[in-house]
Amino acid sequence: MDNKKPKQKFSIRRAFDNKRFTAIFSVVLAVALWLVVITVIDPNQSRTIPVKVSYDYDATAYKTQGLDLINPPSRTINVQVSGDNSVIGGLTSSDLLVYPDYSTVTGSGDYTLKIEIEKSDSNKKYEITTGNEQYVEVTFDKVVTQKFPIQVSAVGVEPAGGYYMDVPLCSPSEVTLSGPASEMSLIDTVSARVQLTEVRTESVIASVKLTYIDGNGKEVETKNVLSDYDQVEVTIPIYKIKELPVSIVYTGAPAGYDTAQLNAALSQSTIRVAGPAEQIDALSEYTCYVDLTKFKLGESVHCTVSLADGLRNIDSVQDITISFNTVGFITKTVTVTQIDIVNAAAGTTVSVPTERISSVTLIGKESELSALSQDSVIAQVDASPSNISVVRGQQNMPVKIIIPSSESIFATGAYTLLCDITTAAQEEAAQAPAPAA
C-alpha cells in the first residue's frame, strides 16, 4: 500500500493565508513603491549633513595682517541640502565648505563672524537650503614668542646643623613661551617654586610646574600661552660644611732645609668649604704651595683658592696671602764652579763643557751667608736615564744648587747646563766593525 501524500499545487490564495509570507511581501512592496516615488514621481529630496567649521579656509584674510586665531571653538553646522536623490544621496561633509567670513576683521580683538556655506564642487547639481544665518565668536591677536630664564625659588627648606643650601638649579634653565600679545605682555618672569618641609641632610630633586609672574609679583592666569616645557626638574643642593686648616707645602727647598725659619704667616688660617658628605669627609686640610726657587725677600706669596669639582667655597675666599718675617736674611750672588754629575747609568757619559754657573742667587741668614765661601756651593746635574732624551749629542739639563754645609741657605731661580751626552748604545754602534764591501 502506497502511503505517500500527493504534492500540493502552488496557490496565491493559500500563500496570502500565510502570515509570514504576507509580512515579507508587504515590506518588499513598500520599498518598491518608495523607489518609484523618489525616482519617477518626485526625485527631489532633502537631507542634513553635519559639517565642522573650517578656520583654515581663506585664513590669509587675517594672517596678512599679522594676526592669529586664538583657541577657536570647535563647531559643527548641520547643513541642509536638497536635490536629486541620486546626487545628494552620495554627499559627505567633504563636499561642503563651512567657514567664517573674515572680511570684517581689521585687528586684534573679539569678533562675531558670519558662517559661510559653499559647495566644494560647484558643478554638482543640488541646493544648499540651510535657513537661518549662523555665527561664531572668535578672538584674534598677534602671536608673540619669547624666551624666559627660569627663576627658581625654594620655600621651607631647612638644612640640618652643619649643612647649608646652595643655589637651586633648574633643568632646563630657560623656557620658550608663545601666545597672544595681550597675554604675553602680562608675563614678567617664569618661576619654578619648590616648597618643602623637614630638616634636610641631602640634596633634593623635584619635578615642578612652571608659573608665570607679572611685574607686581602676582601669578598670571593664561589661557592661550604655550610653553615648550610645562614642568622642569629642580635640584636643591644640600651640602655638608667643613672648616679646613690651611697648610703650607714648600717646593724647591734643599734637603734638610728648615722652612720654619722663614716665619710664614697666613692671611687666612682656615677656610670653610661645603659639598657632598662623602667628598667633604675625605678632606683634612687645604694646602698652599710655596716655590722657594721663586722666593724673594720682602715679598708675599699669593695662593689662589681652587677647589675640586663639587665643592663650594662658602666664604668666597679667593686668595690667601702668605707673608714671611725674614728679618736678618740677606741675598748673595755667587759663581758656582763645582759641578757634579750624579745618577748616570752605566755606559752613559755626561760631561759639561762649561766650567762655571754665574749669578746664582742665594738667600739665608746674614750671619751665615756672609761667611759662606763659593766653594761650599755645588751645582748638581741629575743624569738619570729618565732625564736624558738623546742617544748622543747635547742636551740642556736642569741644575740643582745645594749647600751641604748649611741648613738655612737656599738658592732661588732656575738653572740649566748644556751637557755632552753619549750613551752605551751609541758607543757600541761606534765601535762595531764596518760591514764588508
C-alpha positions as a Markdown table, in Angstrom:
| # | Residue | x | y | z |
|---|---|---|---|---|
| 1 | Met | 0.0 | 0.0 | 0.0 |
| 2 | Asp | 1.5 | 3.4 | -1.0 |
| 3 | Asn | 1.4 | 6.0 | 2.0 |
| 4 | Lys | 3.0 | 9.0 | 0.1 |
| 5 | Lys | 0.9 | 12.2 | 0.2 |
| 6 | Pro | 0.1 | 13.8 | -3.1 |
| 7 | Lys | 2.0 | 17.0 | -3.9 |
| 8 | Gln | 0.0 | 20.2 | -3.5 |
| 9 | Lys | -0.1 | 22.8 | -6.2 |
| 10 | Phe | 1.0 | 26.5 | -5.5 |
| 11 | Ser | -1.9 | 28.7 | -4.7 |
| 12 | Ile | -1.8 | 32.5 | -4.4 |
| 13 | Arg | -4.8 | 32.4 | -2.0 |
| 14 | Arg | -3.1 | 29.8 | 0.1 |
| 15 | Ala | 0.2 | 31.9 | 0.1 |
| 16 | Phe | -1.7 | 35.0 | 1.4 |
| 17 | Asp | -3.2 | 32.9 | 4.1 |
| 18 | Asn | 0.4 | 32.5 | 5.4 |
| 19 | Lys | 1.2 | 35.4 | 7.8 |
| 20 | Arg | 5.0 | 35.3 | 7.3 |
| 21 | Phe | 4.7 | 35.5 | 3.5 |
| 22 | Thr | 2.2 | 38.4 | 3.8 |
| 23 | Ala | 4.6 | 40.4 | 6.1 |
| 24 | Ile | 7.6 | 39.9 | 3.8 |
| 25 | Phe | 5.6 | 40.7 | 0.7 |
| 26 | Ser | 4.3 | 43.9 | 2.3 |
| 27 | Val | 7.8 | 45.2 | 3.1 |
| 28 | Val | 9.1 | 44.5 | -0.4 |
| 29 | Leu | 6.1 | 46.2 | -2.0 |
| 30 | Ala | 6.5 | 49.3 | 0.2 |
| 31 | Val | 10.2 | 49.7 | -0.7 |
| 32 | Ala | 9.4 | 49.3 | -4.4 |
| 33 | Leu | 6.7 | 51.9 | -4.2 |
| 34 | Trp | 9.1 | 54.3 | -2.3 |
| 35 | Leu | 11.7 | 53.9 | -5.0 |
| 36 | Val | 9.2 | 54.6 | -7.7 |
| 37 | Val | 8.1 | 57.8 | -5.9 |
| 38 | Ile | 11.6 | 59.2 | -5.4 |
| 39 | Thr | 13.0 | 58.3 | -8.8 |
| 40 | Val | 10.0 | 58.8 | -11.0 |
| 41 | Ile | 7.2 | 60.7 | -9.4 |
| 42 | Asp | 9.3 | 63.1 | -7.1 |
| 43 | Pro | 13.1 | 62.8 | -7.5 |
| 44 | Asn | 13.9 | 65.9 | -5.5 |
| 45 | Gln | 14.7 | 65.2 | -1.9 |
| 46 | Ser | 16.4 | 66.9 | 1.1 |
| 47 | Arg | 18.8 | 65.8 | 3.8 |
| 48 | Thr | 21.0 | 67.2 | 6.5 |
| 49 | Ile | 24.8 | 66.8 | 6.6 |
| 50 | Pro | 26.9 | 67.7 | 9.7 |
| 51 | Val | 30.0 | 69.7 | 8.7 |
| 52 | Lys | 32.7 | 71.1 | 11.0 |
| 53 | Val | 33.6 | 74.8 | 10.7 |
| 54 | Ser | 37.0 | 75.2 | 8.9 |
| 55 | Tyr | 39.1 | 78.0 | 10.3 |
| 56 | Asp | 41.9 | 77.5 | 7.8 |
| 57 | Tyr | 39.8 | 78.3 | 4.7 |
| 58 | Asp | 40.5 | 81.8 | 3.5 |
| 59 | Ala | 42.9 | 82.3 | 6.5 |
| 60 | Thr | 45.1 | 84.6 | 4.5 |
| 61 | Ala | 42.5 | 87.3 | 5.1 |
| 62 | Tyr | 43.7 | 87.7 | 8.7 |
| 63 | Lys | 47.2 | 86.3 | 8.5 |
| 64 | Thr | 48.3 | 89.0 | 6.1 |
| 65 | Gln | 47.6 | 91.4 | 9.0 |
| 66 | Gly | 50.0 | 89.5 | 11.3 |
| 67 | Leu | 47.1 | 88.1 | 13.2 |
| 68 | Asp | 46.3 | 84.6 | 14.5 |
| 69 | Leu | 43.2 | 82.9 | 15.7 |
| 70 | Ile | 43.3 | 82.4 | 19.4 |
| 71 | Asn | 42.0 | 79.0 | 20.5 |
| 72 | Pro | 39.0 | 78.9 | 18.1 |
| 73 | Pro | 36.0 | 76.9 | 19.3 |
| 74 | Ser | 35.1 | 73.5 | 17.7 |
| 75 | Arg | 31.8 | 74.0 | 15.9 |
| 76 | Thr | 29.7 | 71.7 | 13.8 |
| 77 | Ile | 26.9 | 73.1 | 11.5 |
| 78 | Asn | 24.0 | 71.0 | 10.3 |
| 79 | Val | 23.8 | 71.9 | 6.6 |
| 80 | Gln | 20.5 | 71.1 | 4.8 |
| 81 | Val | 20.8 | 70.3 | 1.1 |
| 82 | Ser | 18.1 | 69.4 | -1.5 |
| 83 | Gly | 18.2 | 68.0 | -5.0 |
| 84 | Asp | 18.0 | 64.8 | -7.0 |
| 85 | Asn | 18.4 | 61.9 | -4.6 |
| 86 | Ser | 20.9 | 60.3 | -6.9 |
| 87 | Val | 23.1 | 63.4 | -6.2 |
| 88 | Ile | 22.5 | 64.3 | -2.6 |
| 89 | Gly | 22.5 | 60.7 | -1.5 |
| 90 | Gly | 26.2 | 60.4 | -2.1 |
| 91 | Leu | 27.2 | 63.8 | -0.5 |
| 92 | Thr | 29.5 | 63.8 | 2.6 |
| 93 | Ser | 30.9 | 66.6 | 4.7 |
| 94 | Ser | 33.9 | 66.9 | 2.4 |
| 95 | Asp | 31.5 | 68.2 | -0.4 |
| 96 | Leu | 30.7 | 71.3 | 1.6 |
| 97 | Leu | 32.8 | 74.3 | 2.8 |
| 98 | Val | 31.8 | 75.8 | 6.1 |
| 99 | Tyr | 34.0 | 78.7 | 7.2 |
| 100 | Pro | 33.8 | 82.1 | 8.9 |
| 101 | Asp | 33.7 | 85.3 | 6.9 |
| 102 | Tyr | 36.9 | 87.2 | 7.8 |
| 103 | Ser | 36.1 | 90.3 | 5.8 |
| 104 | Thr | 35.3 | 92.4 | 8.9 |
| 105 | Val | 38.5 | 91.5 | 10.8 |
| 106 | Thr | 40.7 | 94.6 | 11.0 |
| 107 | Gly | 42.9 | 94.0 | 14.0 |
| 108 | Ser | 43.2 | 92.3 | 17.4 |
| 109 | Gly | 40.1 | 91.7 | 19.4 |
| 110 | Asp | 36.9 | 89.6 | 19.8 |
| 111 | Tyr | 34.6 | 89.2 | 16.7 |
| 112 | Thr | 31.3 | 87.6 | 15.9 |
| 113 | Leu | 31.7 | 86.3 | 12.4 |
| 114 | Lys | 29.0 | 85.1 | 10.0 |
| 115 | Ile | 29.4 | 81.5 | 8.8 |
| 116 | Glu | 29.5 | 81.0 | 5.1 |
| 117 | Ile | 28.5 | 77.7 | 3.4 |
| 118 | Glu | 29.5 | 76.7 | -0.1 |
| 119 | Lys | 29.8 | 73.7 | -2.3 |
| 120 | Ser | 33.3 | 72.2 | -2.7 |
| 121 | Asp | 32.4 | 71.4 | -6.3 |
| 122 | Ser | 30.2 | 74.0 | -7.9 |
| 123 | Asn | 29.4 | 71.7 | -10.8 |
| 124 | Lys | 27.3 | 69.3 | -8.7 |
| 125 | Lys | 23.6 | 69.9 | -9.1 |
| 126 | Tyr | 22.0 | 70.4 | -5.7 |
| 127 | Glu | 20.9 | 73.3 | -3.5 |
| 128 | Ile | 22.0 | 74.4 | 0.0 |
| 129 | Thr | 18.8 | 75.2 | 1.8 |
| 130 | Thr | 20.0 | 75.9 | 5.4 |
| 131 | Gly | 17.8 | 78.7 | 6.5 |
| 132 | Asn | 18.9 | 80.9 | 9.4 |
| 133 | Glu | 22.3 | 82.7 | 9.3 |
| 134 | Gln | 24.7 | 81.3 | 11.8 |
| 135 | Tyr | 27.6 | 83.0 | 13.6 |
| 136 | Val | 30.8 | 82.0 | 15.5 |
| 137 | Glu | 32.6 | 84.1 | 18.2 |
| 138 | Val | 36.4 | 84.1 | 17.8 |
| 139 | Thr | 39.4 | 86.1 | 19.1 |
| 140 | Phe | 42.3 | 87.5 | 17.0 |
| 141 | Asp | 45.6 | 88.6 | 18.3 |
| 142 | Lys | 49.3 | 88.8 | 17.3 |
| 143 | Val | 51.2 | 85.8 | 18.5 |
| 144 | Val | 54.5 | 86.6 | 20.3 |
| 145 | Thr | 57.3 | 84.1 | 21.0 |
| 146 | Gln | 59.8 | 84.9 | 23.8 |
| 147 | Lys | 62.5 | 83.1 | 25.8 |
| 148 | Phe | 62.5 | 83.5 | 29.6 |
| 149 | Pro | 65.1 | 82.3 | 32.2 |
| 150 | Ile | 63.5 | 80.2 | 34.8 |
| 151 | Gln | 63.8 | 81.7 | 38.3 |
| 152 | Val | 63.9 | 79.0 | 41.0 |
| 153 | Ser | 62.6 | 79.7 | 44.5 |
| 154 | Ala | 62.8 | 77.2 | 47.4 |
| 155 | Val | 60.5 | 77.7 | 50.3 |
| 156 | Gly | 60.6 | 75.9 | 53.6 |
| 157 | Val | 64.0 | 74.3 | 53.0 |
| 158 | Glu | 65.8 | 73.7 | 56.3 |
| 159 | Pro | 69.3 | 72.3 | 56.2 |
| 160 | Ala | 70.4 | 70.3 | 59.2 |
| 161 | Gly | 73.1 | 71.7 | 61.5 |
| 162 | Gly | 76.4 | 71.7 | 59.8 |
| 163 | Tyr | 74.8 | 71.8 | 56.4 |
| 164 | Tyr | 73.8 | 74.6 | 54.0 |
| 165 | Met | 71.6 | 75.1 | 51.0 |
| 166 | Asp | 73.4 | 76.0 | 47.8 |
| 167 | Val | 71.8 | 77.9 | 44.9 |
| 168 | Pro | 69.0 | 75.8 | 43.4 |
| 169 | Leu | 69.5 | 74.6 | 39.9 |
| 170 | Cys | 66.9 | 74.1 | 37.1 |
| 171 | Ser | 66.9 | 71.9 | 34.1 |
| 172 | Pro | 66.2 | 73.3 | 31.6 |
| 173 | Ser | 67.3 | 76.7 | 32.7 |
| 174 | Glu | 65.1 | 78.6 | 30.2 |
| 175 | Val | 61.8 | 78.2 | 28.6 |
| 176 | Thr | 60.2 | 79.5 | 25.3 |
| 177 | Leu | 56.7 | 80.8 | 25.6 |
| 178 | Ser | 54.3 | 81.6 | 22.7 |
| 179 | Gly | 50.9 | 83.2 | 22.8 |
| 180 | Pro | 48.8 | 86.2 | 22.1 |
| 181 | Ala | 50.5 | 89.5 | 22.7 |
| 182 | Ser | 47.8 | 90.6 | 25.1 |
| 183 | Glu | 48.6 | 87.7 | 27.4 |
| 184 | Met | 52.3 | 87.6 | 26.9 |
| 185 | Ser | 52.6 | 91.2 | 27.9 |
| 186 | Leu | 51.4 | 90.3 | 31.4 |
| 187 | Ile | 54.3 | 87.9 | 32.0 |
| 188 | Asp | 57.4 | 89.4 | 33.7 |
| 189 | Thr | 59.1 | 86.2 | 34.9 |
| 190 | Val | 58.7 | 82.5 | 34.8 |
| 191 | Ser | 59.1 | 80.8 | 38.1 |
| 192 | Ala | 59.7 | 77.2 | 39.4 |
| 193 | Arg | 58.7 | 77.2 | 43.0 |
| 194 | Val | 59.6 | 74.3 | 45.4 |
| 195 | Gln | 58.0 | 74.1 | 48.8 |
| 196 | Leu | 59.5 | 71.6 | 51.3 |
| 197 | Thr | 59.3 | 70.6 | 54.9 |
| 198 | Glu | 61.5 | 68.6 | 57.2 |
| 199 | Val | 65.2 | 69.0 | 58.1 |
| 200 | Arg | 67.4 | 68.0 | 55.2 |
| 201 | Thr | 70.9 | 66.5 | 55.0 |
| 202 | Glu | 70.8 | 65.5 | 51.3 |
| 203 | Ser | 70.1 | 67.3 | 48.1 |
| 204 | Val | 66.5 | 67.3 | 46.8 |
| 205 | Ile | 65.4 | 66.8 | 43.2 |
| 206 | Ala | 61.8 | 67.7 | 42.4 |
| 207 | Ser | 59.6 | 68.0 | 39.3 |
| 208 | Val | 58.0 | 71.4 | 39.4 |
| 209 | Lys | 55.2 | 73.0 | 37.3 |
| 210 | Leu | 56.1 | 76.4 | 35.9 |
| 211 | Thr | 54.1 | 79.5 | 36.9 |
| 212 | Tyr | 54.0 | 82.9 | 35.2 |
| 213 | Ile | 54.5 | 86.0 | 37.4 |
| 214 | Asp | 53.6 | 89.6 | 36.5 |
| 215 | Gly | 55.6 | 92.8 | 37.3 |
| 216 | Asn | 53.8 | 93.0 | 40.7 |
| 217 | Gly | 54.9 | 89.5 | 41.8 |
| 218 | Lys | 51.4 | 88.0 | 41.3 |
| 219 | Glu | 50.7 | 84.9 | 39.4 |
| 220 | Val | 49.3 | 85.3 | 35.9 |
| 221 | Glu | 46.5 | 83.1 | 34.7 |
| 222 | Thr | 46.8 | 82.5 | 31.0 |
| 223 | Lys | 44.5 | 80.5 | 28.7 |
| 224 | Asn | 46.4 | 80.6 | 25.4 |
| 225 | Val | 50.1 | 80.7 | 26.2 |
| 226 | Leu | 52.0 | 77.7 | 25.1 |
| 227 | Ser | 55.3 | 76.5 | 26.5 |
| 228 | Asp | 57.9 | 74.1 | 25.3 |
| 229 | Tyr | 58.1 | 72.8 | 28.9 |
| 230 | Asp | 55.2 | 72.5 | 31.3 |
| 231 | Gln | 57.4 | 71.1 | 34.1 |
| 232 | Val | 61.1 | 71.3 | 34.9 |
| 233 | Glu | 63.5 | 69.4 | 37.2 |
| 234 | Val | 64.7 | 71.4 | 40.1 |
| 235 | Thr | 67.7 | 70.4 | 42.2 |
| 236 | Ile | 68.2 | 71.9 | 45.6 |
| 237 | Pro | 71.8 | 71.2 | 46.7 |
| 238 | Ile | 72.1 | 70.5 | 50.5 |
| 239 | Tyr | 75.9 | 70.3 | 51.3 |
| 240 | Lys | 77.9 | 69.4 | 54.4 |
| 241 | Ile | 80.1 | 72.2 | 55.8 |
| 242 | Lys | 83.7 | 71.7 | 57.0 |
| 243 | Glu | 86.3 | 74.1 | 58.2 |
| 244 | Leu | 89.7 | 73.2 | 56.9 |
| 245 | Pro | 93.0 | 74.4 | 58.3 |
| 246 | Val | 95.3 | 75.9 | 55.7 |
| 247 | Ser | 98.8 | 74.3 | 55.5 |
| 248 | Ile | 101.9 | 75.3 | 53.5 |
| 249 | Val | 104.0 | 72.9 | 51.5 |
| 250 | Tyr | 107.3 | 74.2 | 50.2 |
| 251 | Thr | 108.8 | 73.0 | 46.9 |
| 252 | Gly | 112.3 | 73.6 | 45.6 |
| 253 | Ala | 113.8 | 73.5 | 49.1 |
| 254 | Pro | 117.2 | 71.8 | 49.6 |
| 255 | Ala | 117.1 | 68.6 | 51.5 |
| 256 | Gly | 117.1 | 69.2 | 55.3 |
| 257 | Tyr | 116.1 | 72.8 | 55.0 |
| 258 | Asp | 114.1 | 74.0 | 58.0 |
| 259 | Thr | 111.3 | 76.1 | 56.5 |
| 260 | Ala | 110.1 | 77.2 | 59.9 |
| 261 | Gln | 112.8 | 79.8 | 60.0 |
| 262 | Leu | 111.0 | 81.7 | 57.2 |
| 263 | Asn | 108.3 | 82.6 | 59.8 |
| 264 | Ala | 105.4 | 82.3 | 57.4 |
| 265 | Ala | 102.1 | 83.9 | 58.3 |
| 266 | Leu | 98.7 | 83.2 | 56.6 |
| 267 | Ser | 96.1 | 85.8 | 55.9 |
| 268 | Gln | 93.5 | 83.0 | 56.4 |
| 269 | Ser | 94.3 | 80.2 | 58.7 |
| 270 | Thr | 91.1 | 78.2 | 57.8 |
| 271 | Ile | 88.6 | 78.1 | 55.1 |
| 272 | Arg | 85.1 | 76.8 | 55.1 |
| 273 | Val | 84.1 | 74.5 | 52.3 |
| 274 | Ala | 80.9 | 72.6 | 51.5 |
| 275 | Gly | 80.0 | 69.7 | 49.3 |
| 276 | Pro | 78.5 | 66.2 | 49.3 |
| 277 | Ala | 79.2 | 64.5 | 52.6 |
| 278 | Glu | 81.3 | 61.7 | 51.2 |
| 279 | Gln | 83.6 | 64.3 | 49.4 |
| 280 | Ile | 83.8 | 66.6 | 52.5 |
| 281 | Asp | 84.6 | 63.8 | 54.9 |
| 282 | Ala | 87.7 | 62.8 | 52.9 |
| 283 | Leu | 89.2 | 66.3 | 53.4 |
| 284 | Ser | 91.5 | 67.2 | 56.3 |
| 285 | Glu | 93.2 | 70.4 | 55.2 |
| 286 | Tyr | 93.7 | 72.9 | 52.4 |
| 287 | Thr | 97.2 | 73.2 | 51.0 |
| 288 | Cys | 99.0 | 76.2 | 49.7 |
| 289 | Tyr | 102.3 | 75.7 | 47.8 |
| 290 | Val | 105.3 | 78.0 | 48.1 |
| 291 | Asp | 108.1 | 77.5 | 45.4 |
| 292 | Leu | 111.4 | 78.6 | 47.0 |
| 293 | Thr | 113.0 | 78.8 | 43.6 |
| 294 | Lys | 110.8 | 81.9 | 43.1 |
| 295 | Phe | 111.2 | 83.3 | 46.6 |
| 296 | Lys | 112.1 | 87.0 | 47.0 |
| 297 | Leu | 112.9 | 88.7 | 50.3 |
| 298 | Gly | 110.3 | 91.2 | 51.3 |
| 299 | Glu | 107.6 | 89.8 | 49.0 |
| 300 | Ser | 104.5 | 87.9 | 49.9 |
| 301 | Val | 103.2 | 84.8 | 48.1 |
| 302 | His | 99.6 | 84.7 | 46.9 |
| 303 | Cys | 97.8 | 81.3 | 46.9 |
| 304 | Thr | 94.7 | 81.2 | 44.7 |
| 305 | Val | 92.0 | 79.1 | 46.3 |
| 306 | Ser | 90.9 | 76.4 | 43.9 |
| 307 | Leu | 88.5 | 73.6 | 45.0 |
| 308 | Ala | 87.8 | 70.3 | 43.4 |
| 309 | Asp | 84.6 | 69.9 | 41.3 |
| 310 | Gly | 81.5 | 69.6 | 43.5 |
| 311 | Leu | 82.9 | 71.7 | 46.4 |
| 312 | Arg | 81.8 | 75.2 | 47.3 |
| 313 | Asn | 83.9 | 78.0 | 48.8 |
| 314 | Ile | 81.3 | 79.2 | 51.4 |
| 315 | Asp | 83.1 | 82.3 | 52.5 |
| 316 | Ser | 84.2 | 83.2 | 48.9 |
| 317 | Val | 87.9 | 83.4 | 50.0 |
| 318 | Gln | 89.6 | 83.7 | 46.6 |
| 319 | Asp | 93.1 | 84.4 | 47.7 |
| 320 | Ile | 95.3 | 83.5 | 50.7 |
| 321 | Thr | 98.3 | 85.7 | 51.3 |
| 322 | Ile | 101.5 | 84.2 | 52.8 |
| 323 | Ser | 103.9 | 86.7 | 54.3 |
| 324 | Phe | 107.3 | 86.0 | 55.8 |
| 325 | Asn | 109.2 | 87.5 | 58.6 |
| 326 | Thr | 112.7 | 87.3 | 57.2 |
| 327 | Val | 114.4 | 90.0 | 59.3 |
| 328 | Gly | 118.1 | 89.2 | 59.4 |
| 329 | Phe | 118.0 | 87.5 | 56.0 |
| 330 | Ile | 120.0 | 88.7 | 53.0 |
| 331 | Thr | 120.7 | 87.7 | 49.4 |
| 332 | Lys | 124.0 | 86.9 | 47.9 |
| 333 | Thr | 125.1 | 86.3 | 44.3 |
| 334 | Val | 127.8 | 83.7 | 43.7 |
| 335 | Thr | 129.6 | 81.9 | 40.8 |
| 336 | Val | 129.4 | 78.1 | 41.2 |
| 337 | Thr | 132.4 | 76.3 | 39.9 |
| 338 | Gln | 131.9 | 72.9 | 41.4 |
| 339 | Ile | 129.6 | 70.9 | 39.1 |
| 340 | Asp | 128.7 | 67.3 | 39.9 |
| 341 | Ile | 127.1 | 64.7 | 37.6 |
| 342 | Val | 125.0 | 62.2 | 39.5 |
| 343 | Asn | 122.9 | 59.1 | 38.8 |
| 344 | Ala | 124.3 | 58.5 | 35.3 |
| 345 | Ala | 123.6 | 54.9 | 34.1 |
| 346 | Ala | 126.5 | 52.5 | 33.4 |
| 347 | Gly | 127.9 | 53.2 | 29.9 |
| 348 | Thr | 126.5 | 56.7 | 29.8 |
| 349 | Thr | 128.9 | 59.6 | 29.7 |
| 350 | Val | 127.8 | 63.1 | 30.6 |
| 351 | Ser | 130.2 | 65.9 | 30.5 |
| 352 | Val | 129.8 | 69.7 | 31.0 |
| 353 | Pro | 131.8 | 72.0 | 28.7 |
| 354 | Thr | 131.0 | 74.9 | 30.9 |
| 355 | Glu | 133.3 | 75.3 | 33.9 |
| 356 | Arg | 131.0 | 77.6 | 36.0 |
| 357 | Ile | 127.5 | 78.9 | 36.5 |
| 358 | Ser | 127.4 | 82.6 | 37.1 |
| 359 | Ser | 124.9 | 84.8 | 39.0 |
| 360 | Val | 123.5 | 82.1 | 41.3 |
| 361 | Thr | 121.3 | 83.9 | 43.9 |
| 362 | Leu | 121.3 | 82.6 | 47.5 |
| 363 | Ile | 119.1 | 83.5 | 50.4 |
| 364 | Gly | 119.9 | 83.0 | 54.0 |
| 365 | Lys | 120.6 | 84.5 | 57.4 |
| 366 | Glu | 123.2 | 87.2 | 57.2 |
| 367 | Ser | 125.4 | 85.7 | 59.9 |
| 368 | Glu | 125.8 | 82.6 | 57.9 |
| 369 | Leu | 125.5 | 83.7 | 54.3 |
| 370 | Ser | 128.1 | 86.5 | 54.6 |
| 371 | Ala | 130.7 | 84.0 | 55.6 |
| 372 | Leu | 129.8 | 81.4 | 53.0 |
| 373 | Ser | 132.5 | 80.5 | 50.5 |
| 374 | Gln | 131.7 | 80.0 | 46.9 |
| 375 | Asp | 133.5 | 76.6 | 47.1 |
| 376 | Ser | 130.7 | 75.5 | 49.5 |
| 377 | Val | 128.1 | 75.7 | 46.8 |
| 378 | Ile | 127.6 | 72.8 | 44.4 |
| 379 | Ala | 125.7 | 72.6 | 41.1 |
| 380 | Gln | 124.3 | 69.1 | 40.7 |
| 381 | Val | 123.1 | 67.6 | 37.4 |
| 382 | Asp | 120.8 | 64.6 | 37.7 |
| 383 | Ala | 121.8 | 62.4 | 34.8 |
| 384 | Ser | 119.2 | 59.7 | 35.5 |
| 385 | Pro | 118.1 | 57.8 | 32.3 |
| 386 | Ser | 114.6 | 59.3 | 32.7 |
| 387 | Asn | 116.1 | 62.8 | 32.3 |
| 388 | Ile | 118.1 | 62.1 | 29.2 |
| 389 | Ser | 116.3 | 62.3 | 25.8 |
| 390 | Val | 119.2 | 62.0 | 23.4 |
| 391 | Val | 121.4 | 59.0 | 22.5 |
| 392 | Arg | 124.4 | 61.1 | 21.5 |
| 393 | Gly | 124.8 | 64.8 | 21.4 |
| 394 | Gln | 124.0 | 67.8 | 23.5 |
| 395 | Gln | 121.1 | 68.4 | 25.9 |
| 396 | Asn | 120.1 | 71.2 | 28.3 |
| 397 | Met | 119.9 | 69.6 | 31.8 |
| 398 | Pro | 118.3 | 71.2 | 34.9 |
| 399 | Val | 120.7 | 72.0 | 37.7 |
| 400 | Lys | 120.1 | 71.8 | 41.4 |
| 401 | Ile | 122.0 | 74.2 | 43.7 |
| 402 | Ile | 122.9 | 72.6 | 47.1 |
| 403 | Ile | 124.8 | 73.9 | 50.1 |
| 404 | Pro | 125.8 | 70.8 | 52.0 |
| 405 | Ser | 127.3 | 72.7 | 54.9 |
| 406 | Ser | 124.1 | 74.7 | 55.7 |
| 407 | Glu | 120.5 | 74.1 | 56.7 |
| 408 | Ser | 119.5 | 77.8 | 56.5 |
| 409 | Ile | 120.6 | 78.8 | 53.0 |
| 410 | Phe | 118.8 | 78.0 | 49.7 |
| 411 | Ala | 119.1 | 79.1 | 46.1 |
| 412 | Thr | 116.4 | 80.9 | 44.1 |
| 413 | Gly | 116.0 | 80.8 | 40.4 |
| 414 | Ala | 116.1 | 78.1 | 37.8 |
| 415 | Tyr | 119.4 | 77.0 | 36.3 |
| 416 | Thr | 120.4 | 74.7 | 33.4 |
| 417 | Leu | 123.7 | 73.4 | 31.8 |
| 418 | Leu | 124.3 | 72.3 | 28.3 |
| 419 | Cys | 125.8 | 68.8 | 28.6 |
| 420 | Asp | 127.5 | 66.4 | 26.1 |
| 421 | Ile | 125.9 | 63.0 | 26.3 |
| 422 | Thr | 127.0 | 59.6 | 24.9 |
| 423 | Thr | 125.0 | 56.5 | 25.8 |
| 424 | Ala | 126.2 | 52.9 | 25.9 |
| 425 | Ala | 124.1 | 52.1 | 22.8 |
| 426 | Gln | 125.9 | 54.8 | 20.8 |
| 427 | Glu | 129.3 | 53.7 | 22.0 |
| 428 | Glu | 128.6 | 50.1 | 20.8 |
| 429 | Ala | 127.4 | 51.3 | 17.4 |
| 430 | Ala | 130.5 | 53.5 | 17.0 |
| 431 | Gln | 132.9 | 50.6 | 17.9 |
| 432 | Ala | 131.2 | 48.0 | 15.7 |
| 433 | Pro | 133.2 | 47.0 | 12.6 |
| 434 | Ala | 132.0 | 48.3 | 9.3 |
| 435 | Pro | 130.3 | 45.7 | 7.1 |
| 436 | Ala | 132.4 | 44.1 | 4.3 |
| 437 | Ala | 132.1 | 45.6 | 0.9 |
